Each structure stands twice: as C-alpha cells, then as structure tokens.
Amino acid sequence: MRNGIEKTRGGTMLKVLMILLAICGIFTTYSPVWAISDGAVNLRALNGLSEFSPPETFLNGNFIADEIEPQYVFGKVKDFWKSRSCPTAWLIEDGQKDRIKNRENPSDPFEYTLYLEEDCPAKVAYYVFVDRSQCEAGQWMEWRRVFHKSKVEEEYGAVCALLEKAAGSGFPVDAELRFIEIGGNLISKNPEDFLTGDLRIAPIYDLKQGKPVTK
C-alpha cells in the first residue's frame, strides 16, 4: 500500500515538473530579447542601411577618431562596440555593399563605411566607421591620393608618419571613427573629443608624444 502511494506521489510530481518545464519553454520561445525601435527602423530606411557582419580584421583592429589631426589611438573596435550600454547592430549602405561585392582586385587599397547603431530609448546613435584593415600605410596614402590628388602629402603626410610610428611600436590602426550622429543629426563636437570627454573612452597610444598612454 505504501509503495503504491509513493509511486502515485512520484508520478504526480513528475507531471507537475513537466508542466513547469513546458511553461518555461513557451516563455523562452515567445519572449523577444530585443525589438528594434521605430526610430531605428525609420533611420535605417532613410539612410538605405541594412545589417552587416564586419570582418574580424576590422573588429580586432585599433582605431583613430580624427582623420586629419588625430591625437590618440584607441583600442579595438570590438571593445568599443561591447562597451555600449544599449542594443547595437552593425549596418552598411546598400551602395557600399555593392562595392564590396563587385571589387575586382583584392590587392588594391580599399575602404568602406560601416555604421555602429546604438538603439537607446528616445534616441538612436550612429558611430560611423571606416574599415581600412585592407590598406597598409602606403596604400592608405594611395587611397587618399585618388580623392585629394596633389594635396595628399600636405594634408595627410604628417598623419601617415605618426601612424607608421605607432604601428612600429605595436599599435597599428585598422579603422577610423569619422562621424557620430545622434537622433539623425551630426554632433558638432570632434569625435575624438566626444570619446574622451563624454564617453570617457581611454586611448591606448598618444600619437603626438609617440608613446603608449599610461593608465
């Protein structure tokens, strides 16, 4: 008799456990982790942007935040990405995606623009990067010569020398943060100043002093 009661209790507990597991499975399946905001959807449509998976060479590369007169080298793009407090996504313009797809010679210098979207309540921020991980220092200058012609040495010669020295010291640069948009508008502050001031992102190398930044 006692064995029969124990079996009945055991069977009842097993049924209860199975029901609880089923309920947990339903909530796990139907509860979204994150839904993109309406503001983010509208900005993506306005700018012709779609989701994109950046190459590891870009994500693992250090970056600067001023194309003309950078003061610092910051750490890995991936570390900056992971430091954002709101949901994020990498985006690319349709035209840029076509350029990558139709690229003829992989050995030629090549750059393209990527958007790191940070979807915060009441505002959407875009950190607009340039992936230059496929350009060596000399190729970086050649790429700018296409657009700036004879002025390239005057405008970028000093920067190139600083970046080459940084690379020789173990701090190569594979990306640039060109612009920051918040709520669809470019911020007036220099991106480098915004990183070090507003976001308190610590650089890893001082280009002007030619040495690592001490923590």
C-alpha positions as CSV (number, residue, x, y, z in Angstrom):
1,M,0.0,0.0,0.0
2,R,2.8,2.4,1.0
3,N,4.7,1.6,-2.2
4,G,1.6,2.4,-4.2
5,I,1.2,5.8,-2.5
6,E,4.8,6.7,-3.1
7,K,4.6,5.8,-6.7
8,T,1.4,7.9,-7.1
9,R,3.2,10.9,-5.4
10,G,6.2,10.4,-7.6
11,G,4.1,10.3,-10.7
12,T,2.2,13.5,-9.7
13,M,5.5,15.4,-9.0
14,L,6.9,14.3,-12.4
15,K,3.7,15.6,-14.1
16,V,4.0,18.9,-12.3
17,L,7.6,19.2,-13.2
18,M,6.9,18.5,-16.9
19,I,4.2,21.2,-16.9
20,L,6.5,23.8,-15.4
21,L,9.2,22.9,-18.0
22,A,6.7,23.3,-20.8
23,I,5.6,26.7,-19.5
24,C,9.2,27.9,-19.3
25,G,9.7,26.7,-22.8
26,I,6.8,28.7,-24.1
27,F,8.0,31.9,-22.4
28,T,11.5,31.4,-23.7
29,T,10.3,30.9,-27.3
30,Y,7.9,33.8,-27.4
31,S,9.6,36.4,-25.4
32,P,11.9,38.5,-27.7
33,V,15.2,39.6,-26.3
34,W,15.2,42.9,-28.1
35,A,12.9,44.5,-30.6
36,I,14.3,47.3,-32.8
37,S,12.7,50.7,-32.0
38,D,10.6,52.6,-34.5
39,G,13.2,55.4,-34.6
40,A,15.9,52.9,-35.6
41,V,13.7,51.4,-38.3
42,N,13.0,54.9,-39.8
43,L,16.6,55.9,-39.8
44,R,17.7,52.7,-41.4
45,A,15.1,53.3,-44.2
46,L,16.1,56.9,-44.6
47,N,19.8,56.1,-45.0
48,G,19.4,52.9,-47.0
49,L,21.0,50.8,-44.4
50,S,20.9,47.0,-43.7
51,E,22.6,44.7,-41.2
52,F,26.1,43.6,-41.9
53,S,28.7,41.3,-40.3
54,P,32.1,43.2,-40.2
55,P,35.3,41.2,-40.8
56,E,37.3,40.2,-37.8
57,T,40.3,42.2,-39.1
58,F,38.2,45.3,-38.6
59,L,36.7,44.4,-35.3
60,N,40.1,43.4,-33.8
61,G,41.8,46.5,-35.1
62,N,42.6,49.7,-33.2
63,F,41.0,52.9,-34.4
64,I,41.5,56.6,-34.5
65,A,38.7,59.2,-34.2
66,D,40.1,62.1,-36.3
67,E,41.2,61.7,-39.9
68,I,43.2,64.8,-40.3
69,E,44.8,65.5,-36.9
70,P,44.4,62.5,-34.6
71,Q,45.8,62.8,-31.1
72,Y,45.3,59.2,-30.0
73,V,44.9,55.6,-31.0
74,F,42.0,53.9,-29.3
75,G,41.7,50.2,-28.6
76,K,40.0,47.5,-30.6
77,V,36.7,48.4,-32.4
78,K,35.2,45.3,-30.8
79,D,35.9,46.6,-27.3
80,F,34.3,49.9,-28.1
81,W,31.3,48.0,-29.6
82,K,30.9,45.8,-26.5
83,S,31.1,48.8,-24.2
84,R,27.9,50.3,-25.5
85,S,25.1,50.2,-22.9
86,C,22.1,49.9,-25.4
87,P,21.3,47.3,-28.0
88,T,23.6,47.6,-31.1
89,A,23.8,46.5,-34.7
90,W,26.3,46.9,-37.5
91,L,24.9,48.4,-40.6
92,I,26.1,49.2,-44.1
93,E,24.8,51.3,-47.0
94,D,23.4,49.3,-50.0
95,G,25.9,51.1,-52.3
96,Q,28.8,50.1,-50.1
97,K,27.7,46.5,-50.0
98,D,27.7,46.5,-53.8
99,R,31.2,48.0,-53.9
100,I,32.5,45.1,-51.7
101,K,30.7,42.5,-53.8
102,N,31.9,43.9,-57.2
103,R,35.5,44.5,-56.1
104,E,37.8,43.3,-58.8
105,N,41.3,43.2,-57.4
106,P,41.6,42.3,-53.6
107,S,45.1,43.5,-53.5
108,D,44.2,47.1,-54.3
109,P,43.7,49.6,-51.4
110,F,40.1,49.5,-50.4
111,E,38.0,51.3,-47.7
112,Y,34.3,51.3,-47.0
113,T,31.9,52.8,-44.4
114,L,30.2,50.9,-41.6
115,Y,27.6,52.2,-39.1
116,L,27.5,51.0,-35.5
117,E,23.9,51.6,-34.4
118,E,23.2,52.1,-30.7
119,D,19.4,51.9,-30.2
120,C,18.8,53.8,-26.9
121,P,15.4,54.9,-25.5
122,A,14.3,58.2,-27.2
123,K,17.5,58.4,-29.3
124,V,19.4,56.4,-31.9
125,A,23.2,56.9,-32.2
126,Y,25.3,56.1,-35.2
127,Y,29.1,55.7,-34.9
128,V,30.2,55.9,-38.5
129,F,33.5,54.0,-39.0
130,V,35.7,53.4,-42.0
131,D,37.2,49.9,-42.3
132,R,40.8,50.4,-43.5
133,S,42.0,47.0,-42.4
134,Q,42.7,46.1,-46.0
135,C,45.1,49.0,-46.5
136,E,48.7,49.1,-45.4
137,A,50.2,52.5,-44.5
138,G,51.4,53.2,-48.0
139,Q,48.1,52.1,-49.6
140,W,46.2,54.3,-47.1
141,M,48.0,57.3,-48.7
142,E,47.4,56.0,-52.2
143,W,43.7,55.7,-51.5
144,R,43.6,59.3,-50.4
145,R,45.5,60.4,-53.4
146,V,42.6,59.2,-55.5
147,F,40.4,61.9,-53.9
148,H,42.8,64.6,-52.8
149,K,45.3,64.5,-55.8
150,S,48.4,66.6,-55.2
151,K,47.3,67.8,-51.8
152,V,47.5,64.4,-50.2
153,E,51.1,64.8,-48.9
154,E,50.3,68.3,-47.5
155,E,47.1,67.1,-45.8
156,Y,48.0,63.6,-44.7
157,G,51.8,63.2,-44.8
158,A,52.3,64.1,-41.2
159,V,49.4,61.8,-40.1
160,C,50.8,58.9,-42.1
161,A,54.2,59.3,-40.4
162,L,52.6,59.3,-37.0
163,L,50.5,56.2,-37.8
164,E,53.6,54.3,-39.2
165,K,55.5,55.1,-36.0
166,A,52.5,53.8,-33.9
167,A,52.4,50.6,-36.0
168,G,56.1,50.1,-35.5
169,S,55.6,50.5,-31.7
170,G,52.9,47.7,-31.7
171,F,49.8,49.9,-32.1
172,P,48.7,49.6,-35.8
173,V,45.5,51.3,-36.8
174,D,42.9,49.5,-39.0
175,A,39.8,51.7,-38.6
176,E,38.7,55.3,-38.3
177,L,35.7,56.7,-36.5
178,R,34.7,59.5,-38.9
179,F,31.4,60.8,-37.6
180,I,28.9,60.5,-34.8
181,E,25.2,61.0,-35.4
182,I,22.6,61.2,-32.6
183,G,18.9,61.3,-33.5
184,G,19.8,61.7,-37.1
185,N,22.0,64.7,-36.6
186,L,25.8,65.0,-36.7
187,I,27.2,66.1,-33.4
188,S,29.2,69.3,-33.6
189,K,32.0,68.0,-31.3
190,N,35.0,66.3,-32.8
191,P,34.5,62.5,-32.4
192,E,37.9,62.2,-30.6
193,D,36.8,64.8,-28.0
194,F,33.4,63.1,-27.7
195,L,35.0,59.7,-26.9
196,T,37.5,61.0,-24.4
197,G,35.1,63.6,-22.8
198,D,31.5,62.5,-23.0
199,L,32.0,58.7,-23.2
200,R,35.2,58.6,-21.2
201,I,36.9,56.1,-23.5
202,A,40.5,55.8,-22.6
203,P,43.0,55.8,-25.6
204,I,45.9,53.3,-25.6
205,Y,48.5,55.4,-27.5
206,D,49.4,59.1,-27.8
207,L,50.4,59.8,-31.4
208,K,51.8,63.3,-30.7
209,Q,54.0,62.0,-27.9
210,G,54.8,58.8,-29.7
211,K,54.3,56.5,-26.7
212,P,51.6,54.4,-25.0
213,V,49.1,56.1,-22.7
214,T,49.8,55.1,-19.1
215,K,46.7,54.1,-17.1
